[in-house]
């Protein structure tokens, strides 16, 4: 893991951080690190909300962590890409509300916001191979402006997505 805390100016994956704000940023890399552990630990910190935008969601420990967060009263909302629905283990999701993106361009994000304070983003899909075996990064940003930008984009995607039935 590489830590930058605080940094004064950066641009990370389309989330511009303001020049007059300090941000804590952690960068993790697989396969050197097991990114699954980073995700599970970060999800466990949630107290109020988790908003997930996932191209694909099939990693069992991450799904379990999201289910556990929901069971302890955290509002968990998940938007999955329509093209990857068959690869996502939606039937294992018990608690979070799940929607599927509309037809059109891929919803290719691998991101979530925790409690409006922390943003997880990067190239790692929420799959066993993406989190443990492939060369990917996972970036954790604690900067209110970056989190707010993601949450605004998430709300737009959430509002245009279709709820799906999850077997509970």
N, C-alpha and C positions, 0 to 999 in steps of 0.2 A: 504494500500500500504506500502511496505517496500522499503526503498531507501538505496542503497549502493553507495556512491559517495565521493571520488573515491575509487576504490578497486585496489589492486596491482596484485592479482593473483587469478584466478578462472577458472573453466571449466563449461560452461553452455550448456547443451543439444548438445554436440558435437562441439561447437564453442569454441575452446581453446583461452583464452586471454593471451597475452604474459606477462611474468613476469615484463618486464620493461615498461609496459604501464598502465596508469590509465584509468579506465572505469567507466562511470556512469551507474548504473543498478537499475531499478525499478522492483519490483515484486508485481503484483496485484493478488488477489484471489477472485473467485466467489464461492458461491453466496453472500458473504459478500459485495463485490463490484460489480457494474454493469460494466462488462468488455466491453460491447458494447460502453459505453460512452468513455472509454479509447481509443478504436480503432477509433471511429469517430473523436475524438479530435486529435489523432496522424496523421490520414490521412489528416486532414485539414491543417496540417503544411507543407505538401508537396509543393514544388515550381517547381521541375524539373521532378522527376521520382518516381514511386512506382512499385516495382516488387513483385507480390503476388504469393505464392505457397500455394494452399488451397486444402485440402482433400475434403471439401464441402464448398460451399458459398451460404447461403440462408438467411442470416440476412439482412432485408430490410434497416435499417439505415446504415450498413456498405456498402452495394451495392450503396445506394444513395451517401454516402461520396466518394466512388470511382468514380461514375459518375460525381459528382461535381468537383472532382480534374481533371478529364479528360476535362471537359467543360472549366476549367480555364487554360488549356494548359499544364497540367502535363501529361507526357507520362506514361500511366498505362498499365502494362502487367500482365495478370493473367494466371496461369497454374492450371487447375483443374484435380483431379484424375478421370480417365475414369469411374471407378466403381460407382462414386457418381454423375455423370453428371445429372441423372434424379432427384436427390435431390437438385441440385444447381439451382438457379433461373437465368439461363443464359439469359432468355428472358427479364429480368429487367435490364441487363447491357447495357448501352447506351454510348458508347465512348471507353472504354478500349478494347484493343485487347485481345482475349481469345483463349487459346489453351487447348487441352486435352492431358493428358499424354498417352504414348503408353501402350499397354497391357504389363503385367508383374507385378512386385512387386508394391504394393500400393505406391502412392505418398502421404504420410500421413502427410505432413507438414501443419502447421498452422502458417505461417510466411510471413512477408513482410519486405522489406527494403524501407526506405523513403530517397530520395535524396542522397543515398550512405553514409549517416551519422548515421542512426538509424535503428536498427533491432528489429522487434517485433517477438517474438516466444513464445512457451509455449504449453500447452495441450489443450487450448480452441479452438474448432472448430468455424468457422464463422457462427454459427447458433444461434437462440434465446436461445435455451436451453443451449448450450455450453458456451455462454457469460453471461447468467444471472441466470441459475437455477442449473447447475451441479457444483460440486466441481472441479474447474480447476484453472490453473494459466496462467498468461499472463506476459511475461518478456520483458522489454524494455531495450535494451543494446545500449549505445552510445560508441562504440569503433571501430575505423577504421578496425582493423584486423578481428574482428568478422563479421562486415558488408561485408567486402571484401570476406571472405570465403563463406558467404551465397550467395552473388551475383555471385560468380564463379559457385557454385552448381546450382543456378537458371538458369544461361546461358546454362549450359549443359542440364538441363531439358527442357528449352525453345526450344533449337535447335533440340531436339529429339521429341518434341510434335507436334501435328497436329492442325493447325488453325481450328476453328469452326465458322460457320456462326452464327451471333447474329442478331436477328431481331431488327432493329433500328426504 
